[in-house]
Amino acid sequence: MIHLESKRLDLHLLSLADLRQVHALHSIPEVDEFNTLGIPQNIAHTQLIIEPWISEHQKLDARQYTFTIWTKKTDDFVGLIALKLGNVKFRIGEVWFKLHPDFWGKGYGTESLKLMLDFAFNDLKLHRVEAGCAVDNVGSARVLEKTGMIKEGRKRKVLPLKTGWSDNFEYAILDTDPRF
């Protein structure tokens, strides 16, 4: 089992034991604002969403790692962070994260992403990690930039959000780039 940790956080691979926390997270309108997944109809719907993520961890050549984020001090569920691997030849991956609003603005997103980037570059030997966020998602953009990711571009009207089509900022970091 893969376990990532920092001074304040523990990251564990997602399991069905986390279903209730993940369902609650996905059901928060503020969390869904910039997310294309949508709010699940019920907990069974959430289970259908996360089961493929969990089964991916069982594969010898896993192509996605989805972690739950927990505080060490109080064992509170903070959110999710994931790394999806791309073409093996290109040694590339894409990260995404969702945090419970109670934990926004406390540095947990940045701390989690730093752990994920270390995992991507040091353990998986990736060359490049990418991420995207809706242009109005200031909090996520700030997290990406604080970890050293560089804004490389803007995709026009690519995200189908509840408010309509949104542009997306594209970020990336290379294994040779400085990380903070």
N, C-alpha and C positions, 0 to 999 in steps of 0.2 A: 504494500500500500504506500502510496506517495503521500507525504505529509510535509507541508511547508509552514514555516513559522518565523515570526519576527518577535520583537520585544513585546508587542501588545496583541498580536493576532496569531491564530491557528487556522490553517487552511487544510481542509480534509476533502478527499474526493466525495462527490455527491453520492448519496445512497437513498434508498426508499425510506429509511428512517428519518430523512429530512423533508419528507413530503409536506407535512403540515406547515412548516416554516416557509418553504418555497411557495406553497399555495397562497399563504398570507401575503408574502412579498409581491407576488404577481397580481394580487387582487387590489393593491393600493393604487388609486388613480394617479397620484403624483409620480409613482415609479413607472407607470404605463405611458405617461405623457409623451416621451420620445422613443417609445418602444413599438416595434411593428408586430410583436407577438399578440398583443391584445390581452384583455382581462379574461381569465379562464371562466367558463360557465360554472364549474364546480371542481371539487378536489379530484374527481376521476379524470377530468379534462387535463388538469395539471399533471397527473400521473402519466397520462399518455404522452405528454410533452417531454417529461424528464426520463422516462424509461429508456429511450434510445441513448440518451446521454450517459446513463448509468451503465448500460450494456457495453458501450464503447470502452469503458475502463477495463473490462474483462479481457479484451483482445490483447494479444501479444504485441501487435503492431498498432496500438491505439492511435487514432487520428484526431481525437478530441479529449481534453481534460477539463472537466467541470468541477470546480471546488466550491464548497461552502466556506464562508468566512465567519469566524467566531472570535469574540474577545477572550483573551486569556484570563483576565482578572475576574470577570463576572459570567463567563460562558454564554454571552448573549449572541444570538444569530444576527449578523451584520448584513449578509447578502451572499451574492454569487459572483464568481469570476471564472472565465473559461478561456481556453486556448484551443483553437481549431487549426490543425496543421494542413498545409496546402501540399502542393506537388513536392515529392521527396527531393527531386533533382534541384529545386530552387531553395530548399531549406528555409521555408517561409511559414509563418503562422499569423493568425488573426486573434486578437483578444477582444473580449467584451466583459462588461461587469454591470451589476445592478445592486444597489445598496438600499437598505431600508432608510426612509427619511429621518428616523431618529438618530442616524449615524452620519448624516451628511455634514460636511464642513468640519469634520474632526480629524481629517488626515487618513482615515481608514481606506479610502479608495486608492490613494497614492501609495500607501504602505502595502496594500494587497497587490497592486500592479507592479511594484518593485519586486515583490516575491515572485510573481509570475514571469517577469522579464528575466530574472536570475535563473529560474527554472528553464525557460525557453533557450537561453543562450548557454548556460553552463551545463545543464543536464541533457537537453535535447540537441544541443549544438546547432541551433538555428542560425541563419545568417541575417534574417529580417523578420520583424514583427510589425504588423499593421493593426490599425484600429480606425474606426469611423465614429462620428457622432453628428447628430442633427445640429445645424448651425446655431439654433437657439438654445442648445443644451450647454450652457456656459459652465456648469459644474463639471461635467464630463470632460470638456475641452481643457479645463484647468488641470484636472487630474492627469490627463495625457501629457500635457506640456511640463508639468512638474516632475515627471519621470524621465524627461529627456526626449520624448517623442516629438518629431518635427512635423508641422503641418505642411503637407505636400500639395494639397489641392482641394478642389471643391467639385463635387458631383451635383449637377442640377436636377432638382425634382426627382430624387431617387427613392425617398422614404415615404411610404404610404401611412402617414400618421392620421389620427382621428381628426385633426384640424385641417387636413389636406396634404398635398405633396410637399415634402420638405427637401431642401438641399442638405448635403452631407459633407462635412469636412473630413478629409482623408489624412491620417497621421501614420508615421512609420518611424522605426528606430532600427539601426543596424547593429550587428554585434561589435563593430568597431567604434560606434558612437559613444560619447560619454553618457553615463546614467547617473542620476542624482539620488 
